[in-house]
Amino acid sequence: MYKTPWPILRPAQVGLGLLALAVFLIWPARADVSTPVGEPLVCACCSEEGEWYEMRQPLDSSQRAELERMRFSATANTYQTAADDSELATSYALTQRRSGLRWELRFRDEQGKTGTLSFTLPMSMISFGTDLHDSPPGGTGPSLYKEWRFSGAAQVTGIFKKGTTRPTQYRLILQGRGNRCPMMEDFQNWTLQLTSGRVSYSFYGSMSKPE
């Protein structure tokens, strides 16, 4: 009588064996499926070490909202070199009025002499930022030195009219430190340049707390 080299299994034993094999084959697949796959996070505000940029860009809604919060401090200082032959005072009391993108700045010295500068912010600006390599690593990246620059035609009165023979051009530069997000809290200082032919003035000052 021929004897098989394998043991004869009863039906119940066959069923248990197949069940064990199925569990063995399925378990790794189920374990892989349940493991979350990490995806890289996008950080819109993050800056990078060694970063440098300078670009002209449209004035978007978020930047316009931040500019609405901007407030100049109450004093404007006059930038002068030793070679300047200007009759301007060294500092002025500064007040501002705004209606959307239309701005008016009023300067008044201690003698009561005044001048106003009116202009409309353009629909685009130059955005500049650079890593000065003086920030510790970590967080959202280094604190960049940043500028927002605006320029265009201006209307002037009072002390700014003297000597002007051509239309006046202005350039307003907001200066600060921070990441790439448009936050007015990042800007602490401003510079304002006015030119009309050979006549030029330059003022600077600080920012008040944004509203």
Secondary structure as UniProt FT lines:
FT   HELIX           11..34
FT   TURN            44..45
FT   TURN            49..50
FT   STRAND          52..58
FT   HELIX           61..69
FT   STRAND          75..78
FT   TURN            82..83
FT   STRAND          91..99
FT   TURN            100..101
FT   STRAND          102..108
FT   TURN            110..111
FT   STRAND          114..120
FT   STRAND          124..130
FT   TURN            139..140
FT   STRAND          144..156
FT   HELIX           158..160
FT   TURN            161..163
FT   STRAND          168..178
FT   HELIX           184..186
FT   STRAND          187..196
FT   TURN            197..198
FT   STRAND          199..207
//
